[in-house]
């Protein structure tokens, strides 16, 4: 249960009148935020609401144009992250800041070379790390190589690294995106223990049910402003969603029964061995029919990425076969597109966009047929297509000439989805459709995927969000260690699917 902060204690963190502009964009508008000591405080908001900017100011990545920061009631200056760490502020980033070839102990000590703990010797540092791991139930082998650890343990290393540096306030940015349900539950138990020991936690997440389960208070940001701060026990998922978006949001996926037709995508005993000789796919077989969504559940790194890349013609199969309709799929992304298969990649920055390009250029990336006049691009037609896509998917700002890097992550995702759906594919393979996307955009993306299914499209969906997979899919397959563990029927519980995601055959743990 949540702990009530001491009424007389100064807030752990106060932001007073904080303003931040990037050119004409006002990312933070007169922010007033108070985070009590010894509580878990959630921050939610749409993509582009200013959450990350605000936390980057608190952690010293950005400097506010106006306003004041107070730590434990004292005004402070935070010119960089070292100053934040010295003030007892630690941050666990969504993408871990670890050196994978180093051991756990080396990662924890890295950057603290001038500190007292290192001066007392490596043995004392090891003893301190082991004490922290024991006190907060975060056991991890100090001599393990970080790159060989599963993501759940890597996250523990990040938290231990912050605690090692004396963090009293810990910021976590979307911490459960790469965790199984069981790992997420364990993380929240860890955060509860930190709170009970007097630490303060700021939790940034777009998962409102996690906010309800894990936090004591929550602040809602919309368009750079904080529009509400409430005790979590006094609000609801529906109320938070409405405050975030400014309108009522449908939080469930409404869909009728699927009407599957002929097979549009078939994978037969697919094996992929990478350049290092590691087997990434171990005999995967599946079928996706017209008019159905087949979802794949699993923790990132268990072969889902390699499967999508193989189907899209990006990664060659070592053995096995892939068919689009009755035809063998060619090992070429361009030829696969010609067979009416579209691909929304898991990593939009690495594979879905060229972020230095303008939005209109990304809107036709890979689909230039019909947008040329001889050897020249038809820029008017490209702009018109981009404007239509932006209107259909509510991309903000609706500016085709804006560099894609200047859109929020959620709006970048909309640009990719709009491009792939606009070509009217027969088969759509989608990786992490709502990663980093806010609740209002999630609603729109889910609705569009159901509309495509009902129009007879075959959709293969990969997501680390188990709730999303279960809500959208007509059938759910679970992957672990490069193979399909089995199909989760309608009667499968979240706990059973979670065990399969961890490599336990369904029914084996009964």
C-alpha angles and dihedrals in degrees: 000000000000120000120231111236117238107270094220097045119105113245115271090228131016127180112191123191093336114180129179131178132187103196107299093348116095102206097177124029120198093315118199113184130163121188115190122224116262098019139109107237119192125208118199134172146132122288107283093022091124102255097128093043091052093050090045088057091050091049094046100251091116133026119228118239090218140359139057137271121210126190116194088348096306124113109241141181117227107190095163144358092271089061090049091051090048088055091053098259117136130179132203107201126215088242106046119245096217133132101233099203091053125086123250091258093049091050092049092050095042111112093016094083092125095047128109094246093060091045089060089057143260092283092059091047089052091050091051092049091050091048092052092046090050096044094050099035093245100130114181132155108258090209097050116115106246095221090060094053124096115252093256091060092043088058090052088054090055092051092045089049090056093046090047088059091053101260114181093172118044123195116201119191114205091326101177102052093103100035134099115238089258092051090048091051090051091049091054090050088053091050090049090053091049089052092048089053089056099262120138120227128197110197121197112192140141090212103099094189088059089052090053093047101042112028137078096201135010135203121203121212125199125176094344097314135097104239099177142010116188142161106262093230089060098054140053140222090255094051093048092049091051092048091050097050102027093236139059113287128206104232098186130065111247113206140146125227118297120251103205118203132182122334111275099173126031127178115192121196092318118193126185124186114186129220091272092055094254115143106231099172118037108195102313117186128179143143130216118195131203110273098024140095116220111195128202116208123195146113113278114270099039098109102283093114093049090048093054092045092050092050090048091053093247098111122040121234118241088208139341130056142268122203129192103201106322094329129092111250112244118233092244129092092215093051092045089054089052087058088060098256116137125195130207102191124219093235107050093185097050100038112006106051145023096222095199089059122089118258092253091056092051090047090071100028107144092006106077095138107113093021100081137084104204105305093342130087117248095230094180091056091046092051091047091051091048092049090052092048091048091052093046093050100032094240111187125244094023093217115133092191095056115108109254091232088067094061121089117256093258093052090047087055090052090053091055094045092047092051095050096043094045091069090064097233125196090215125034121188112193128190119198095338096188103031107147091359124135126239096261093051091044089058091052094046093049091049091051093051091052090049090053091050091050089050089061101262121146110230128191109193126194118187137154087212102095092191090054093049092050094046097049104032129089088196128019125209120189121215128200129167095351099311139087109256091196145285118294109220126211089270095056113115124221089250092054092049090046090055090050088051087056092051101265115133113238109268094015093105094046 
